Every structure is written in structure tokens, then in C-alpha cells.
Amino acid sequence: MKSIILTKPGLENELTYIEMPMPHAGQGEVVVKVKAFSINPVDIKTRKGGAMYKRIQDDGPAILGWDIAGVVSSVGEGVTAFKVGDRVFGLVNFPGHGRAYAEYVAAPASHLALQPKNIGFEAAAASTLAALTAYQVLKKYVKSGDTVLIQAAAGGVGHFAVQIAKILGAKTLGVASGKNEAFLKTLSLDTFIDYTKKDFTTEIDEVNFALDSQGGDVLLNSIKKVKSGGSVIAIATTMTPEIKDLASKRNVSVDFQLVESNGEDMQQIALWLESGQIKPHIDKVYGFHEIESAHQHILSGHTRGKVVVQTPTAGNIAL
Ligand SMILES: NC(=O)c1ccc[n+]([C@@H]2O[C@H](COP(=O)([O-])OP(=O)(O)OC[C@H]3O[C@@H](n4cnc5c(N)ncnc54)[C@H](OP(=O)(O)O)[C@@H]3O)[C@@H](O)[C@H]2O)c1
């Protein structure tokens, strides 16, 4: 099967196309013929030697990627939830070695859900790590009636967070640059703040919860806008004494949260996709041989929604 391995940490040109043996479906696993996978900032961080690199470097050839959508091509022992031919999607082995940049991926069945019939493989692949991150954070901290501040509201995680916070009954305040205002309004964002023109700290009242994906001063300023007793989750930076001190002085809880593979959570995402309550936005779909461009797209820091890559068999539904 065709696969893209990371020969060593570094630039995009360390991503190398090779033929690999077919994966085997172990106990509790299925093999998925991947039609599309999506790219996340963690792919780029790992490619450079950070993030998940230490976890994957000694585990066979390093293959990046965690977000897949495709068709089950074989089923391992103990799997009852899926059968050959099912269309599935999910976040595979995160944190760990997902090996999504390939034509076939062995995935724990417990990390997957059936793909909703009303969406294609690209949309399904887009609705995995980023959607799960938003869901796993918000379901823990947000209740109906809350006001929620979402940094990078137009990005991969952010655009799902806007939609899921709304489903949970929250009022949403989203920060992005002006070119994303109309887009975010289509997602029913309540209040838009253009960070290139305005300081969000002077634009909004205190909120119950803030989701930060920027770190640095943006995180510190987000903490300053959360009510006493409220919470902040940072997804792009670990906690420092400065962050903890500020939060403690304001009686605000602050923590880092890492997304985890979870088939049950994927099923909830699938239900919302099916009902049309959440819609992934795909900024661009790249071909399998355009992986370097797909990485550079994310590196721009200004992706709207998601970047997706089709595998060579994307148009071929047959197994
Ligand atoms: N802890 C976890 O489990 C977890 C999970 C997922 C992601 N993450 C991390 O969270 C971060 C975001 O991930 P992502 O997938 O959402 O990234 P992304 O899609 O690449 O984010 C791009 C977005 O960031 C916005 N942006 C850039 N600078 C901004 C600023 N100063 N203020 C507000 N928005 C700004 C851009 O909006 P404009 O174009 O309008 O500027 C763009 O829409 C990454 O560092 C990623 O590694 C962590």
C-alpha cells in the first residue's frame, strides 16, 4: 500500500512516499481503506520533532496523521460494531501513533464511528480531531446559558467549538480576523471580534468559559475576561507559573486539555453531522502527492476550518 513516512524530524521534504506492507487487523481492530485524512497543527509539530514525535519514533516507520475516513476492509477478532464495507471515520490512536497518511490504517474499533450517510469522506475526515477537541472540552465545562469566548474561532477547532457551544445552549463570542466575520456568522456566532482591529478585552464583558488555542498574551488576556468561578482551557500551551498565578488571583480555573481518541464521542459528532447541527468547513482538499503543500497550508496559521488530503483511492468506493 502507498504510505507517507517521516524519514527524520525536519522540513516537509522529510515526508517520503513509499510502498509499505498492508496493516493487519489485530484484536479489537479494523483495517480501514482510507479515502481521506485531515491535517492538524499537531502533524506539523510532530514532523518537526515535537508534539507526538517521541511517542512514534521507535514504533516502526513514523507515519504522521490521526484523522481518517474510509471503508472497513477487514475486521479483527472481537469486533462486533463494524463489518467489512462500513464507512467509518475517527481519530486513531491519539495520543499515539495514528499512521493516517496511508492507503490502509489499522484502527481500534473503539476509536471509530459509522460515517453519516449525508456527508462524504472529505467532510468526515475533517470532523475528527478538531471536532472531538471542541466537544471534549465544551461538554466538560459549558452548560446552557453560559457565555463562551472562543479564540481562533474560524480555525479547525474553533469553527467546531462555535457550533458545539451553540448546541449546548451557550452564547458564543468568537475572535478571528475580519475576513472570517461573514463565515462565522453563517455558523450562528453571536458576537464577532476582529483581533486585527480591536482588543477583545475592551470589547466584551466577562464570560463563564474561554477556549484558548493561542497561548501567550492571548491566553493571559482570556483569563482576565473570565468571571470569578469560571474556567479557561488552553489547548496549545502547557501551564506556566505566570498563567496559574493570574488565574488563581482571579479565582478562575485554568488547565491544558489534550484530545483523546473516543468512539463514543465520535458517535455524538456523527449524530450532529447527520442532523446538520454541525457542518465542517473545508478550506482546501489536496491530492495525496501534495502533502508538502497541505502542511504549508496549515503552517500559514490562517486556515479557515480544515485542510483535507485525498488518498489515491478516494474516487474508488470499491474495496
Ligand atoms: N490540546 C489539544 O488536544 C489540541 C487539539 C487540537 C488543536 N490543538 C492546538 O490548538 C491550536 C489550534 O488548532 P487548530 O486546528 O484550530 O489550528 P488552525 O486551524 O490552524 O487555526 C487557524 C486559525 O487561527 C486563527 N488565528 C491566527 N492567529 C490568531 C489570533 N491572534 N487570534 C485569533 N485567531 C487567530 C486564524 O484566523 P484568522 O485567519 O482570522 O487570523 C485561523 O482561522 C494549535 O496549536 C493546535 O496544535 C490542541
The ligand as an SDF file (V2000), in Angstrom:
LIG
                    3D

 48 52  0  0  0  0  0  0  0  0999 V2000
   -4.7000   20.0930   23.1330 N   0  0  0  0  0  0  0  0  0  0  0  0
   -5.3110   19.5120   22.1210 C   0  0  0  0  0  0  0  0  0  0  0  0
   -5.8600   18.4160   22.2420 O   0  0  0  0  0  0  0  0  0  0  0  0
   -5.3780   20.2110   20.7860 C   0  0  0  0  0  0  0  0  0  0  0  0
   -6.2710   19.7530   19.8240 C   0  0  0  0  0  0  0  0  0  0  0  0
   -6.3660   20.4460   18.6220 C   0  0  0  0  0  0  0  0  0  0  0  0
   -5.5430   21.5460   18.3850 C   0  0  0  0  0  0  0  0  0  0  0  0
   -4.6490   21.9200   19.3360 N   0  0  0  0  0  0  0  0  0  0  0  0
   -3.7780   23.0900   19.1060 C   0  0  0  0  0  0  0  0  0  0  0  0
   -4.6170   24.2410   19.0590 O   0  0  0  0  0  0  0  0  0  0  0  0
   -4.1260   25.1610   18.1140 C   0  0  0  0  0  0  0  0  0  0  0  0
   -5.2270   25.4640   17.1140 C   0  0  0  0  0  0  0  0  0  0  0  0
   -5.5310   24.2970   16.3650 O   0  0  0  0  0  0  0  0  0  0  0  0
   -6.4490   24.4250   15.0650 P   0  0  0  0  0  0  0  0  0  0  0  0
   -6.5160   23.0980   14.4320 O   0  0  0  0  0  0  0  0  0  0  0  0
   -7.6980   25.1360   15.3910 O   0  0  0  0  0  0  0  0  0  0  0  0
   -5.4980   25.3820   14.1980 O   0  0  0  0  0  0  0  0  0  0  0  0
   -5.7630   26.1180   12.8300 P   0  0  0  0  0  0  0  0  0  0  0  0
   -6.9880   25.6110   12.1720 O   0  0  0  0  0  0  0  0  0  0  0  0
   -4.5000   26.0700   12.0560 O   0  0  0  0  0  0  0  0  0  0  0  0
   -6.0190   27.6360   13.2950 O   0  0  0  0  0  0  0  0  0  0  0  0
   -6.0450   28.5920   12.3060 C   0  0  0  0  0  0  0  0  0  0  0  0
   -6.8750   29.7770   12.7820 C   0  0  0  0  0  0  0  0  0  0  0  0
   -6.1570   30.5420   13.7480 O   0  0  0  0  0  0  0  0  0  0  0  0
   -6.6430   31.8620   13.6720 C   0  0  0  0  0  0  0  0  0  0  0  0
   -5.7240   32.8080   14.2840 N   0  0  0  0  0  0  0  0  0  0  0  0
   -4.4160   33.0230   13.9760 C   0  0  0  0  0  0  0  0  0  0  0  0
   -3.9220   33.9750   14.7960 N   0  0  0  0  0  0  0  0  0  0  0  0
   -4.9350   34.3630   15.6380 C   0  0  0  0  0  0  0  0  0  0  0  0
   -5.0470   35.3030   16.7040 C   0  0  0  0  0  0  0  0  0  0  0  0
   -4.0120   36.0490   17.1110 N   0  0  0  0  0  0  0  0  0  0  0  0
   -6.2350   35.4000   17.3480 N   0  0  0  0  0  0  0  0  0  0  0  0
   -7.3040   34.6650   16.9640 C   0  0  0  0  0  0  0  0  0  0  0  0
   -7.2580   33.7730   15.9440 N   0  0  0  0  0  0  0  0  0  0  0  0
   -6.0880   33.6220   15.3050 C   0  0  0  0  0  0  0  0  0  0  0  0
   -6.8230   32.0640   12.1910 C   0  0  0  0  0  0  0  0  0  0  0  0
   -7.8210   33.0310   11.9960 O   0  0  0  0  0  0  0  0  0  0  0  0
   -7.5130   34.2900   11.0160 P   0  0  0  0  0  0  0  0  0  0  0  0
   -7.1410   33.6910    9.6830 O   0  0  0  0  0  0  0  0  0  0  0  0
   -8.7980   35.0250   11.0170 O   0  0  0  0  0  0  0  0  0  0  0  0
   -6.3610   35.0240   11.6280 O   0  0  0  0  0  0  0  0  0  0  0  0
   -7.2190   30.7000   11.6480 C   0  0  0  0  0  0  0  0  0  0  0  0
   -8.5940   30.5850   11.3460 O   0  0  0  0  0  0  0  0  0  0  0  0
   -2.8710   24.5260   17.5150 C   0  0  0  0  0  0  0  0  0  0  0  0
   -1.7430   24.9780   18.2120 O   0  0  0  0  0  0  0  0  0  0  0  0
   -3.0740   23.0430   17.7690 C   0  0  0  0  0  0  0  0  0  0  0  0
   -1.8590   22.3010   17.8380 O   0  0  0  0  0  0  0  0  0  0  0  0
   -4.5430   21.2660   20.5190 C   0  0  0  0  0  0  0  0  0  0  0  0
  1  2  1  0
  2  3  2  0
  2  4  1  0
  4  5  1  0
  4 48  2  0
  5  6  2  0
  6  7  1  0
  7  8  2  0
  8  9  1  0
  8 48  1  0
  9 10  1  0
  9 46  1  0
 10 11  1  0
 11 12  1  0
 11 44  1  0
 12 13  1  0
 13 14  1  0
 14 15  2  0
 14 16  1  0
 14 17  1  0
 17 18  1  0
 18 19  2  0
 18 20  1  0
 18 21  1  0
 21 22  1  0
 22 23  1  0
 23 24  1  0
 23 42  1  0
 24 25  1  0
 25 26  1  0
 25 36  1  0
 26 27  1  0
 26 35  1  0
 27 28  2  0
 28 29  1  0
 29 30  1  0
 29 35  2  0
 30 31  1  0
 30 32  2  0
 32 33  1  0
 33 34  2  0
 34 35  1  0
 36 37  1  0
 36 42  1  0
 37 38  1  0
 38 39  2  0
 38 40  1  0
 38 41  1  0
 42 43  1  0
 44 45  1  0
 44 46  1  0
 46 47  1  0
M  CHG  2   8   1  16  -1
M  END
$$$$
